[in-house]
Each structure stands twice: as C-alpha cells, then as structure tokens.
Amino acid sequence: MEYVMVDGRTLDRSAAKVDIEDRGYQFGDGVYEVIRVYNGKMFTGMEHLKRLKESAEKIQMKLPYSPEELLARMEELILKNEVDTGTVYMQFTRGISPRNHVFPGENVATTFVAYTRKVPRSVEPMEKGVCAILDEDIRWLRCDIKSLNLLGNLLSKQRAAEANCFEAILHRGETVTEGSHSNISIVKDGVIITHQADNHILNGITRQKMLEICRNESIPFEERAFSLDELSSADEVFSSGTTVEVMPVVEVAGRPVGNGRPGSVTRQLQALFKAEIERQCGQI
C-alpha cells in the first residue's frame, strides 16, 4: 500500500482527491519542492523546506506549517512508505475557490499534497557523463521561484528527450542560464563558473551545497553569467540538481566537451558531494 499526504492527513493513494477548482490545477498557482532520500533520510531537507517557504512568500502565499513541522511530516511519510533511496515531493497551492484570476480571500486554505517515490541513484550516467542540447530560454522572469509553472521547462526537456539527450541547456540570447531541470556550470582552466543566483535561475540546493564545498576545499569558482561561446570552449561542463547530484555533461549540441569524458574537477566535486551525502545520511 502506498500512502500520501493531503492537507496533513495520511491516506492510501487511491483515496486522495483534489477539487477540480483547486488553483494549482487551474492556474499553476502554487509552489513545490523535491527532496532526495538516502538510507531513509532526507538530504538537505531543511534547506529545501526553507526555500519552499521563501518561494511561497514571493507569491504572497502563507504556508500553514513551519519548515520544522513539514520536516517531521515528511519523515513520517518516508517511514510509512518504507523509502530507502528515493524522493519526497510536496506542493502547496492557493487552495480551492471559484475560478478567478484575483487571489481568493484569506479564509481560503492552501492545499497541501505530498508523496514519495523509490528512485535509485543514477550511477552509470554519473560515471560516463551525458549529452545535452541547446535551447532558447522562453520561461518567465522569476525562475528563482520554485513554482508549479513548468511548461517552458517541459518543452525544453521534451526536445532533449527527442534528441536522445539527458538535458537541455537554456540560454537567453547569448547568455547561458541553467538547464531544463538542473543548474549548469562550466570549468575553464580549473575555475568553476556558474550563473549568479538571481531571477534568471533557480538557486538550486545542490548548487548551494556545491559552492559551500568549493569554499571549504579552496576550489576556485566564479558566480557570473557566461556565454554560449564560453560554454563551447569550456574544459568541462556539468549539471547539478537534487536527483542528478553532480552530473558530467560530455557532449553539447553534438560536439564533445573537452576530450569527451568527465573532467577532473567534476570528478573531484562528485567525490566531495558523495562524501557530504554520506556524512548526513550514511554510506551510499
């Protein structure tokens, strides 16, 4: 039996229902988070839940639970579904009300849904590396909000899938922003370059953890926008994200990156990131 949470109640998945006039369903009016689970423990759980709160505040939505309360509820759900390696997903919408672009009154409660999935680590792609396409970034200008509005991401990810590639690297004109479902970084002459955390990208929790590791290990990095030309001449390219960890990108738009194999800086980051996971969650 699989259990989910709906508005704080733990239910069998078959019994979970959401009203057709829920604003998440009709407008994408909501926010979400996905947290990785290793050995039954959430990795960087509190960081994700604090970002969820920040995303909600940016769209003028007040969550009914604190990050600490949500953490406890997610631990309960993970335990009930016996998840060892996987993810826990949660979302809040602005609730159920007659369809109207204007926000409903404060008496309308948010809708909260959460569920788990058992998902293994992507070890083989992390070892061999993946390919990516280039795609114009057509998304709105508040990518710092982890909202339910993902149509632009989906279109880019679908183009990547149709090209038998793992990711779509997005760009606004000549400036690279991020991937369709991950942050993108390059390495040039031993220096990691990643887009600064502004409204053009989601400030990924894995990205934040990666930069923390770089500071602690004295690995040089720059937070700045980089161009398509810099991407094409990079020594290494990698994506980072909750479900992909640190993923080497060895081919972009049909051209090999460097020698076409995962580079030494990416390998170093992978090892350090894995060590951080094991410090928090145990051996993986």
Summary of the structure (lengths in Angstrom):
residues: 284
radius of gyration: 19.3
end to end distance: 26.0
largest distance: 59.1
contacts: 919
relative contact order: 0.14
helix: 32%
strand: 31%
